Amino acid sequence: MFASITSKLALQDELESSTPSRPLAKTFSGFSSKRHADMADSPDGNTPERDDDLFRSLVDRAAVGLFIIDPETGQILDANDRVCEWLGYAKEEVRDMTIFDCQTTFSRPPEWQTFVRRVRDEGGVEIENEIRTDTGSTLPVEGSISVASVDGTEYVVAIPRRVADRDG
């Protein structure tokens, strides 16, 4: 579940910068639960859980993709519906994949870890890549990649856009 740490401020941060500042992942449910216990219901009657559901629904409908990836292993921790649509897999299947299963630039963990160090050092990067679908075909993408830390745990946040969508 996308957690409440990706609040309105996180959205504002994302819109104001070229690289994402906070990760959005189902893996944050423990953090989210702790935060929810500390928060009162909002004056408009929305609960933090309802806000999380709304945020997840909106992110899933975004025109761009979203991956949350483990920086060490390349394990895909979460992805939005757009990514699942492009790949041709159900969300549960995507969460069982690694980044090595669905793109063409990084084929081994050492290459991935070197790239993650670069992303961390540069505060985020823009790259071009190809996503490999369930049929074996590829889709050219470009996107923003950043490393974000929440409660001492790092996550890679990748926001790909299809090049074909950009070109027309």
C-alpha positions as CSV (number, residue, x, y, z in Angstrom):
1,M,0.0,0.0,0.0
2,F,1.3,3.5,-0.8
3,A,1.8,5.0,2.6
4,S,0.9,8.4,4.1
5,I,4.5,9.5,4.0
6,T,3.7,10.3,0.4
7,S,1.4,13.1,1.6
8,K,0.5,16.3,-0.2
9,L,3.9,17.7,0.7
10,A,5.6,14.8,-1.0
11,L,3.5,15.5,-4.1
12,Q,4.5,19.1,-4.0
13,D,8.2,18.2,-3.6
14,E,7.9,15.9,-6.6
15,L,6.3,18.5,-8.7
16,E,8.9,21.1,-7.7
17,S,12.0,19.0,-8.4
18,S,13.1,16.9,-11.4
19,T,13.9,13.9,-9.2
20,P,11.6,12.2,-6.7
21,S,12.2,13.0,-3.1
22,R,10.3,10.2,-1.3
23,P,9.6,6.6,-2.1
24,L,6.1,5.2,-2.6
25,A,5.8,1.6,-1.7
26,K,3.7,-1.1,-0.1
27,T,6.7,-1.9,2.0
28,F,5.9,1.2,4.1
29,S,2.9,-0.3,5.8
30,G,4.7,-0.6,9.1
31,F,5.8,3.0,9.0
32,S,2.4,4.0,7.8
33,S,0.7,2.2,10.7
34,K,3.0,3.9,13.2
35,R,2.3,7.3,11.7
36,H,-1.4,6.6,11.6
37,A,-1.4,5.8,15.3
38,D,0.1,9.3,15.9
39,M,-2.4,11.1,13.6
40,A,-5.9,12.2,14.3
41,D,-8.6,12.1,11.6
42,S,-8.5,15.1,9.4
43,P,-11.2,17.8,9.8
44,D,-12.8,16.8,6.5
45,G,-13.6,13.3,7.8
46,N,-10.8,11.5,5.9
47,T,-8.8,9.0,7.7
48,P,-5.1,8.4,7.0
49,E,-6.1,5.0,5.6
50,R,-8.6,6.6,3.2
51,D,-5.9,9.1,2.1
52,D,-3.5,6.2,1.4
53,D,-6.1,4.4,-0.7
54,L,-6.8,7.6,-2.6
55,F,-3.2,8.3,-3.1
56,R,-2.5,4.7,-4.3
57,S,-5.5,5.0,-6.7
58,L,-4.2,8.2,-8.2
59,V,-0.6,7.0,-8.6
60,D,-1.9,3.8,-10.3
61,R,-3.7,6.0,-12.8
62,A,-0.7,8.2,-13.6
63,A,0.4,8.5,-17.2
64,V,4.0,7.6,-16.1
65,G,5.3,4.5,-14.5
66,L,6.6,4.1,-11.0
67,F,8.9,1.4,-9.6
68,I,10.2,1.1,-6.0
69,I,13.3,-1.1,-6.1
70,D,15.7,-2.5,-3.5
71,P,19.0,-0.7,-4.1
72,E,21.1,-3.7,-3.2
73,T,19.3,-6.7,-4.8
74,G,17.3,-5.0,-7.6
75,Q,14.1,-6.6,-6.2
76,I,11.0,-4.7,-7.4
77,L,9.2,-3.9,-4.2
78,D,6.3,-2.1,-5.8
79,A,5.1,-0.7,-9.1
80,N,2.1,1.2,-10.3
81,D,-0.6,-0.1,-12.7
82,R,1.0,1.7,-15.7
83,V,4.2,-0.3,-15.2
84,C,2.2,-3.5,-15.0
85,E,0.3,-2.6,-18.1
86,W,3.5,-2.0,-20.0
87,L,5.1,-5.2,-18.8
88,G,2.1,-7.3,-19.4
89,Y,2.1,-8.8,-15.9
90,A,-0.1,-8.6,-12.8
91,K,1.1,-6.5,-9.9
92,E,1.9,-9.6,-7.8
93,E,4.0,-11.0,-10.6
94,V,5.9,-7.7,-11.0
95,R,6.6,-7.7,-7.2
96,D,8.2,-11.1,-7.6
97,M,10.6,-9.8,-10.3
98,T,13.9,-8.1,-10.1
99,I,15.0,-5.1,-12.2
100,F,17.1,-7.6,-14.2
101,D,14.0,-9.4,-15.4
102,C,12.3,-6.4,-17.0
103,Q,14.8,-4.0,-18.5
104,T,17.9,-4.2,-20.8
105,T,20.5,-1.9,-19.2
106,F,21.4,-3.8,-16.0
107,S,21.9,-7.5,-16.2
108,R,23.7,-8.3,-13.0
109,P,23.7,-7.0,-9.4
110,P,27.2,-5.5,-9.5
111,E,26.2,-3.3,-12.5
112,W,23.0,-2.3,-10.7
113,Q,24.9,-1.5,-7.4
114,T,27.4,0.7,-9.3
115,F,24.6,2.6,-10.9
116,V,22.8,3.1,-7.6
117,R,26.0,4.5,-6.1
118,R,26.1,7.0,-9.0
119,V,22.4,7.9,-8.5
120,R,23.1,8.4,-4.7
121,D,26.2,10.5,-5.4
122,E,24.5,12.7,-8.0
123,G,21.3,13.1,-6.1
124,G,19.3,11.5,-8.9
125,V,19.8,10.9,-12.6
126,E,17.8,10.8,-15.9
127,I,18.4,7.8,-18.0
128,E,17.1,6.0,-21.2
129,N,16.4,2.3,-21.1
130,E,14.2,-0.4,-22.6
131,I,11.5,-2.2,-20.7
132,R,11.2,-5.9,-21.6
133,T,7.6,-7.1,-21.8
134,D,6.0,-10.5,-21.1
135,T,6.2,-11.2,-24.9
136,G,9.9,-10.4,-25.0
137,S,9.4,-7.2,-27.0
138,T,10.9,-4.0,-25.7
139,L,9.5,-0.5,-25.0
140,P,11.9,2.5,-25.0
141,V,11.6,4.6,-21.9
142,E,13.3,7.5,-20.3
143,G,13.0,8.4,-16.7
144,S,14.1,9.9,-13.4
145,I,15.9,7.7,-10.9
146,S,16.6,8.6,-7.3
147,V,17.5,7.0,-4.0
148,A,15.4,7.9,-1.0
149,S,15.8,7.0,2.6
150,V,12.9,6.4,5.0
151,D,13.6,5.4,8.6
152,G,17.2,4.5,7.7
153,T,16.1,2.2,4.8
154,E,17.0,3.2,1.3
155,Y,14.8,2.7,-1.8
156,V,15.3,3.4,-5.5
157,V,12.5,5.3,-7.0
158,A,12.3,5.0,-10.8
159,I,9.7,7.0,-12.8
160,P,9.8,5.9,-16.4
161,R,8.0,7.5,-19.3
162,R,7.5,5.8,-22.6
163,V,9.5,7.6,-25.3
164,A,6.6,7.0,-27.8
165,D,4.3,9.0,-25.5
166,R,6.8,11.9,-25.4
167,D,7.3,11.9,-29.2
168,G,3.7,12.0,-30.1
